[in-house]
């Protein structure tokens, strides 16, 4: 059966969530479904030309620019396009209950693209980081923020949002079974038949295996989640093992200037900031190793991108998604106990100095990557849509 499917993003640029949508939408469209992308802001200039979806009004799919980012506008477009499935990608700031009550025909699928309850950790880390900026912020933190953290105010706030989204969605999609179990347990769900685990897809292409002595970071330069400052400290700790190697940091964000200052203060002459890149393939083609040092991740595409391109990933095992991608540890990448910088530096040094080990892991990840093919994840999506379509 062919369906009218709309993916909703508040902003459609070219982050991980948007690329997941494009890969999934392409597969579903290839099966005869009509695909739409609903968004308030469409940053076409940030998309690689090969990835730009058809945004004219055609039968095969289009991008619908919402004049207002609210429930009323989304409902109107769902009715106009006769949408069978509205897939909400990422944290939901709109009222799912209002949309559900107005759309009897449309099934709502909510996709949690992070680790469960990451929003709580992010909120707390942002509050703690802000207190370092000024004396006034220190007072604000200890007088207002710290008591809220201690009393669980932020946790209760987001738990309430999670409950509401789960209640009024027809399906709730997580990135792996462990995340579904965490949702089931922490929300104390009596009925968890709405939970489905579908990992993010990754296109499979020929990988260049003739690598240079390059270690790569790809992602936002933000503090609460990505913590690239840890990577610079690790690189410094690795010392002489990095001789002849380059650390290339691909991405942009609020932390860039601070990170550049940190690299300068540590005298890291072999660290290079490449800035934002909407097509990092040229870096994956050359790099031998990719490092993440995040506080939390959902299903980090940088790790699966690395494996797909024969690049060896190293990361802190901060969530079950990261552990799943790197498993078995030492065979499909290296998973470090959070947040042991010394052990990370030791493992990185060992890898940089051992070409045979790099070759061994490289061959393993080329097999591991097959688990993320759009065909495998696409089949799961088709099964989910058909299951929901059968429910009255």
Buried (B, 14 or more C-beta within 10 A) or exposed (E): EEBBBBBBBBBBBBBBBBBBBBBBBBBBBEBEBBBBBBBBEBEEEBBBEEBBBEBEEEEEBBBBEBEEBBBEBBBBBBEEBEBBBBBBBBBBEBBBBBBBEBBEEBBBBBBBBBBBBBBBBBBBBBBBBBBEEEEEBEEBBEEEBBEBBEEEEBBEEBBEBBEBBBBBBBBBBBBBBBBBBBBBEEBEBEEBEBBBBBBBBBBBEEBBBEBEBBBBBBBBBBBBBBBBBBBBBBBBBBEEBBEEBBBBBBBBBEBBEEBBEBBEEBEBEBBBBBEBBEEBEEBBBBBBBBBBBBBBBBBBBBBBBBBBBBBBBBBBBBBBBBBBBBBEEBBBBBBBEBBEBEBBBBBBBEBBBEEEBBBEBBEBBBEBBEBBBBEBBBBBBBEBBEBBEEEE
